[in-house]
């Protein structure tokens, strides 16, 4: 397992982000964020949660990166959230029907 500062730098570069963008996520100046990537300052759990949410992964996946995460002998599958804005309830129900046909997908209808 890589040190978290190396993970932060590697995942940021792999996804094409600049330090400024991650600093904004953590509400830090670029210098403070850069020190986290260099391992000169610690990162809090709350900051890890913010970064994981930014990349749409779990904290566990972030800490294990780039290795897959196995829990109870099963590969942990990342959650995917799809937001669909449709004009009518009928269209909304059709979208849900299509999504439910995809194997192992859970559909949650969010009310506005």
N, CA, C and O of each residue as an XYZ file, in Angstrom:
448
protein
N       0.846     -1.180      0.000
C       0.000      0.000      0.000
C       0.890      1.241      0.000
O       1.863      1.323      0.750
N       0.547      2.187     -0.838
C       1.329      3.416     -0.967
C       0.999      4.384      0.166
O      -0.111      4.365      0.696
N       1.956      5.227      0.535
C       1.643      6.308      1.487
C       0.574      7.218      0.879
O       0.546      7.426     -0.334
N      -0.295      7.753      1.718
C      -1.431      8.533      1.231
C      -0.989      9.756      0.447
O      -1.678     10.153     -0.493
N       0.133     10.365      0.797
C       0.573     11.539      0.038
C       0.897     11.166     -1.412
O       0.619     11.942     -2.325
N       1.480      9.984     -1.628
C       1.765      9.531     -2.988
C       0.476      9.215     -3.737
O       0.366      9.488     -4.932
N      -0.496      8.641     -3.040
C      -1.795      8.334     -3.645
C      -2.470      9.627     -4.094
O      -2.995      9.706     -5.205
N      -2.456     10.635     -3.229
C      -3.102     11.907     -3.565
C      -2.521     12.488     -4.853
O      -3.254     12.935     -5.735
N      -1.209     12.472     -4.942
C      -0.547     13.037     -6.126
C      -0.834     12.192     -7.374
O      -1.153     12.729     -8.434
N      -0.719     10.889     -7.237
C      -0.897      9.991     -8.388
C      -2.332     10.045     -8.933
O      -2.531     10.160    -10.142
N      -3.308      9.964     -8.060
C      -4.696      9.963     -8.516
C      -5.075     11.321     -9.105
O      -5.848     11.392    -10.061
N      -4.532     12.393     -8.538
C      -4.810     13.731     -9.070
C      -4.265     13.861    -10.489
O      -4.966     14.310    -11.395
N      -3.005     13.463    -10.672
C      -2.386     13.570    -11.994
C      -3.068     12.648    -13.002
O      -3.302     13.039    -14.146
N      -3.387     11.429    -12.579
C      -4.031     10.468    -13.470
C      -5.361     11.010    -13.991
O      -5.744     10.737    -15.129
N      -6.058     11.771    -13.165
C      -7.362     12.310    -13.540
C      -7.276     13.709    -14.145
O      -8.298     14.310    -14.475
N      -6.060     14.222    -14.288
C      -5.865     15.488    -14.984
C      -6.234     16.735    -14.197
O      -6.581     17.760    -14.783
N      -6.161     16.657    -12.872
C      -6.471     17.828    -12.058
C      -5.200     18.533    -11.616
O      -4.130     17.929    -11.543
N      -5.332     19.806    -11.324
C      -4.233     20.606    -10.786
C      -4.380     20.665     -9.264
O      -5.470     20.460     -8.730
N      -3.282     20.944     -8.579
C      -3.335     21.057     -7.122
C      -4.367     22.090     -6.689
O      -5.028     21.912     -5.666
N      -4.512     23.155     -7.448
C      -5.476     24.221     -7.130
C      -6.891     23.655     -6.977
O      -7.629     24.053     -6.076
N      -7.261     22.726     -7.859
C      -8.607     22.156     -7.818
C      -8.836     21.338     -6.552
O      -9.907     21.412     -5.950
N      -7.835     20.559     -6.147
C      -7.974     19.787     -4.912
C      -7.893     20.689     -3.693
O      -8.568     20.447     -2.693
N      -7.080     21.714     -3.770
C      -7.014     22.690     -2.673
C      -8.383     23.335     -2.478
O      -8.818     23.536     -1.344
N      -9.064     23.661     -3.575
C     -10.402     24.245     -3.488
C     -11.382     23.286     -2.818
O     -12.213     23.705     -2.012
N     -11.282     21.987     -3.156
C     -12.157     20.980     -2.542
C     -11.977     20.968     -1.024
O     -12.944     20.820     -0.276
N     -10.733     21.126     -0.579
C     -10.421     21.080      0.857
C     -10.449     22.455      1.518
O     -10.198     22.578      2.716
N     -10.753     23.476      0.740
C     -10.775     24.861      1.224
C      -9.423     25.199      1.862
O      -9.336     25.655      3.002
N      -8.375     24.952      1.070
C      -7.005     25.242      1.484
C      -6.345     26.078      0.400
O      -6.824     26.132     -0.733
N      -5.239     26.733      0.756
C      -4.461     27.377     -0.298
C      -3.594     26.296     -0.952
O      -3.386     25.226     -0.380
N      -3.100     26.583     -2.133
C      -2.355     25.595     -2.911
C      -1.114     25.115     -2.168
O      -0.771     23.935     -2.227
N      -0.449     26.015     -1.478
C       0.765     25.643     -0.737
C       0.452     24.608      0.334
O       1.188     23.634      0.490
N      -0.628     24.811      1.069
C      -1.012     23.853      2.119
C      -1.353     22.500      1.527
O      -0.970     21.465      2.071
N      -2.075     22.505      0.408
C      -2.400     21.229     -0.234
C      -1.130     20.553     -0.748
O      -0.957     19.346     -0.583
N      -0.252     21.322     -1.363
C       1.004     20.778     -1.881
C       1.818     20.087     -0.795
O       2.457     19.066     -1.047
N       1.795     20.641      0.409
C       2.519     20.035      1.533
C       1.928     18.677      1.902
O       2.647     17.795      2.374
N       0.627     18.503      1.692
C       0.000     17.201      1.951
C       0.491     16.179      0.940
O       0.773     15.035      1.295
N       0.595     16.592     -0.330
C       1.096     15.679     -1.359
C       2.568     15.341     -1.152
O       3.014     14.259     -1.537
N       3.314     16.236     -0.559
C       4.726     15.977     -0.275
C       4.930     15.191      1.020
O       6.043     14.759      1.318
N       3.857     15.008      1.787
C       3.953     14.293      3.058
C       4.496     15.144      4.176
O       4.920     14.622      5.207
N       4.488     16.468      3.983
C       5.023     17.379      5.004
C       3.981     17.726      6.062
O       4.328     18.108      7.180
N       2.703     17.592      5.707
C       1.632     17.801      6.689
C       0.643     16.650      6.572
O       0.487     16.052      5.507
N      -0.014     16.356      7.670
C      -0.980     15.257      7.716
C      -2.295     15.654      7.056
O      -2.607     16.834      6.897
N      -3.047     14.641      6.681
C      -4.376     14.850      6.121
C      -5.387     14.268      7.103
O      -5.179     13.187      7.653
N      -6.473     14.988      7.318
C      -7.483     14.536      8.271
C      -8.450     13.562      7.610
O      -8.510     13.470      6.384
N      -9.193     12.847      8.417
C     -10.219     11.944      7.904
C     -11.275     12.727      7.137
O     -11.744     12.279      6.090
N     -11.645     13.870      7.640
C     -12.637     14.711      6.949
C     -12.124     15.127      5.563
O     -12.889     15.160      4.599
N     -10.840     15.441      5.469
C     -10.256     15.796      4.180
C     -10.223     14.589      3.239
O     -10.476     14.723      2.042
N      -9.911     13.417      3.785
C      -9.944     12.198      2.977
C     -11.351     11.948      2.439
O     -11.519     11.566      1.280
N     -12.356     12.163      3.278
C     -13.743     11.989      2.846
C     -14.083     12.955      1.717
O     -14.736     12.578      0.745
N     -13.639     14.193      1.849
C     -13.903     15.192      0.805
C     -13.247     14.812     -0.519
O     -13.853     14.949     -1.581
N     -12.009     14.335     -0.449
C     -11.300     13.935     -1.658
C     -11.958     12.703     -2.282
O     -12.151     12.648     -3.497
N     -12.299     11.722     -1.456
C     -12.970     10.524     -1.980
C     -14.287     10.903     -2.653
O     -14.600     10.395     -3.730
N     -15.053     11.780     -2.034
C     -16.312     12.229     -2.641
C     -16.054     12.938     -3.962
O     -16.811     12.764     -4.917
N     -15.007     13.728     -4.025
C     -14.647     14.435     -5.253
C     -14.396     13.450     -6.394
O     -14.826     13.676     -7.525
N     -13.690     12.347     -6.087
C     -13.391     11.338     -7.099
C     -14.509     10.298     -7.241
O     -14.416      9.393     -8.071
N     -15.555     10.428     -6.435
C     -16.692      9.503     -6.455
C     -16.275      8.070     -6.130
O     -16.703      7.113     -6.776
N     -15.426      7.954     -5.106
C     -15.020      6.653     -4.599
C     -15.157      6.694     -3.084
O     -15.434      7.748     -2.513
N     -14.966      5.558     -2.434
C     -15.016      5.517     -0.973
C     -13.642      5.854     -0.396
O     -12.636      5.798     -1.103
N     -13.604      6.197      0.872
C     -12.322      6.446      1.545
C     -11.479      5.182      1.499
O     -10.265      5.251      1.307
N     -12.115      4.028      1.675
C     -11.401      2.759      1.624
C     -10.726      2.564      0.265
O      -9.576      2.130      0.198
N     -11.437      2.883     -0.812
C     -10.849      2.772     -2.151
C      -9.696      3.762     -2.326
O      -8.688      3.443     -2.958
N      -9.849      4.953     -1.768
C      -8.792      5.953     -1.850
C      -7.539      5.465     -1.119
O      -6.427      5.585     -1.634
N      -7.725      4.919      0.070
C      -6.581      4.448      0.853
C      -5.898      3.247      0.210
O      -4.684      3.085      0.330
N      -6.670      2.404     -0.473
C      -6.115      1.197     -1.099
C      -5.586      1.463     -2.499
O      -4.903      0.610     -3.065
N      -5.884      2.627     -3.071
C      -5.537      2.943     -4.449
C      -4.080      2.601     -4.744
O      -3.227      2.923     -3.916
N      -3.742      1.981     -5.848
C      -4.583      1.616     -6.982
C      -5.122      0.195     -6.915
O      -5.669     -0.300     -7.900
N      -4.979     -0.473     -5.768
C      -5.435     -1.854     -5.646
C      -6.952     -1.925     -5.524
O      -7.571     -1.030     -4.950
N      -7.555     -2.986     -6.062
C      -8.990     -3.163     -5.845
C      -9.230     -3.488     -4.375
O      -8.348     -4.018     -3.698
N     -10.400     -3.175     -3.894
C     -10.729     -3.403     -2.490
C     -11.597     -4.654     -2.390
O     -12.645     -4.748     -3.028
N     -11.146     -5.616     -1.581
C     -11.882     -6.859     -1.375
C     -12.469     -6.840      0.033
O     -11.743     -6.656      1.010
N     -13.778     -7.029      0.134
C     -14.462     -7.088      1.426
C     -15.245     -8.386      1.460
O     -16.052     -8.650      0.569
N     -15.011     -9.207      2.492
C     -15.679    -10.509      2.612
C     -15.549    -11.326      1.325
O     -16.523    -11.896      0.833
N     -14.344    -11.371      0.801
C     -14.016    -12.122     -0.413
C     -14.747    -11.650     -1.661
O     -14.829    -12.392     -2.640
N     -15.273    -10.446     -1.648
C     -15.934     -9.888     -2.823
C     -15.307     -8.543     -3.173
O     -14.953     -7.755     -2.296
N     -15.181     -8.301     -4.477
C     -14.668     -7.026     -4.948
C     -15.660     -5.930     -4.609
O     -16.841     -6.028     -4.942
N     -15.187     -4.897     -3.954
C     -16.043     -3.766     -3.627
C     -16.324     -2.990     -4.902
O     -15.400     -2.527     -5.571
N     -17.577     -2.852     -5.232
C     -17.973     -2.142     -6.440
C     -18.287     -0.697     -6.086
O     -19.045     -0.444     -5.150
N     -17.719      0.253     -6.818
C     -18.036      1.647     -6.534
C     -19.487      1.951     -6.873
O     -20.072      1.344     -7.771
N     -20.044      2.878     -6.158
C     -21.412      3.306     -6.423
C     -21.389      4.341     -7.534
O     -20.498      5.187     -7.605
N     -22.367      4.255     -8.381
C     -22.504      5.224     -9.449
C     -23.846      5.907     -9.289
O     -24.876      5.244     -9.170
N     -23.839      7.201     -9.286
C     -25.080      7.951     -9.179
C     -25.350      8.610    -10.522
O     -24.516      9.345    -11.051
N     -26.518      8.338    -11.057
C     -26.924      8.931    -12.322
C     -28.084      9.859    -12.039
O     -29.079      9.459    -11.434
N     -27.958     11.076    -12.468
C     -29.031     12.048    -12.298
C     -29.670     12.289    -13.650
O     -29.001     12.683    -14.605
N     -30.971     12.050    -13.723
C     -31.703     12.240    -14.967
C     -32.830     13.214    -14.703
O     -33.662     12.997    -13.822
N     -32.849     14.278    -15.464
C     -33.912     15.276    -15.339
C     -34.847     15.092    -16.535
O     -34.492     15.399    -17.673
N     -36.038     14.591    -16.256
C     -36.986     14.347    -17.338
C     -38.206     15.238    -17.149
O     -38.483     15.731    -16.056
N     -38.918     15.425    -18.241
C     -40.039     16.355    -18.228
C     -41.306     15.851    -17.567
O     -42.091     16.647    -17.051
N     -41.520     14.544    -17.573
C     -42.783     14.051    -17.035
C     -42.570     12.807    -16.190
O     -41.524     12.162    -16.261
N     -43.563     12.483    -15.400
C     -43.503     11.277    -14.571
C     -43.426     10.040    -15.458
O     -42.728      9.083    -15.123
N     -44.127     10.048    -16.570
C     -44.112      8.925    -17.499
C     -42.691      8.679    -18.025
O     -42.235      7.537    -18.080
N     -41.998      9.756    -18.409
C     -40.617      9.623    -18.877
C     -39.729      9.105    -17.753
O     -38.862      8.262    -17.982
N     -39.939      9.597    -16.564
C     -39.160      9.173    -15.412
C     -39.326      7.672    -15.178
O     -38.345      6.973    -14.923
N     -40.538      7.182    -15.263
C     -40.787      5.752    -15.050
C     -40.129      4.910    -16.132
O     -39.653      3.811    -15.848
N     -40.093      5.402    -17.365
C     -39.426      4.673    -18.448
C     -37.931      4.589    -18.206
O     -37.319      3.547    -18.442
N     -37.341      5.678    -17.738
C     -35.906      5.680    -17.433
C     -35.615      4.665    -16.339
O     -34.646      3.911    -16.437
N     -36.437      4.637    -15.304
C     -36.257      3.687    -14.200
C     -36.358      2.256    -14.719
O     -35.557      1.408    -14.326
N     -37.307      1.973    -15.577
C     -37.466      0.625    -16.134
C     -36.212      0.192    -16.893
O     -35.770     -0.951    -16.771
N     -35.651      1.094    -17.665
C     -34.431      0.782    -18.419
C     -33.275      0.517    -17.466
O     -32.541     -0.456    -17.632
N     -33.113      1.368    -16.481
C     -32.003      1.204    -15.538
C     -32.120     -0.094    -14.747
O     -31.113     -0.744    -14.469
N     -33.333     -0.471    -14.385
C     -33.527     -1.694    -13.605
C     -33.192     -2.949    -14.398
O     -32.957     -4.002    -13.807
N     -33.165     -2.861    -15.716
C     -32.816     -4.008    -16.549
C     -31.319     -4.285    -16.525
O     -30.881     -5.377    -16.888
N     -30.545     -3.315    -16.105
C     -29.100     -3.499    -16.001
C     -28.827     -4.331    -14.754
O     -29.342     -4.041    -13.674
N     -28.009     -5.371    -14.917
C     -27.748     -6.301    -13.824
C     -27.121     -5.600    -12.613
O     -26.224     -4.768    -12.754
N     -27.607     -5.950    -11.442
C     -27.059     -5.483    -10.167
C     -27.089     -3.969    -10.002
O     -26.169     -3.391     -9.423
N     -28.112     -3.339    -10.494
C     -28.205     -1.896    -10.280
C     -29.394     -1.609     -9.371
O     -30.476     -2.171     -9.539
N     -29.177     -0.747     -8.434
C     -30.243     -0.307     -7.553
C     -30.656      1.082     -7.991
O     -29.809      1.950     -8.202
N     -31.942      1.292     -8.128
C     -32.436      2.574     -8.579
C     -33.121      3.247     -7.418
O     -33.969      2.658     -6.749
N     -32.747      4.479     -7.189
C     -33.356      5.293     -6.136
C     -33.918      6.538     -6.781
O     -33.212      7.257     -7.487
N     -35.172      6.789     -6.541
C     -35.821      7.973     -7.095
C     -35.730      9.095     -6.070
O     -36.246      8.978     -4.958
N     -35.082     10.163     -6.446
C     -34.950     11.318     -5.553
C     -36.042     12.325     -5.881
O     -36.195     12.729     -7.034
N     -36.786     12.721     -4.889
C     -37.857     13.703     -5.083
C     -37.263     15.088     -5.036
O     -36.354     15.369     -4.255
N     -37.792     15.954     -5.885
C     -37.329     17.349     -5.904
C     -38.044     18.137     -4.831
O     -37.800     19.334     -4.677
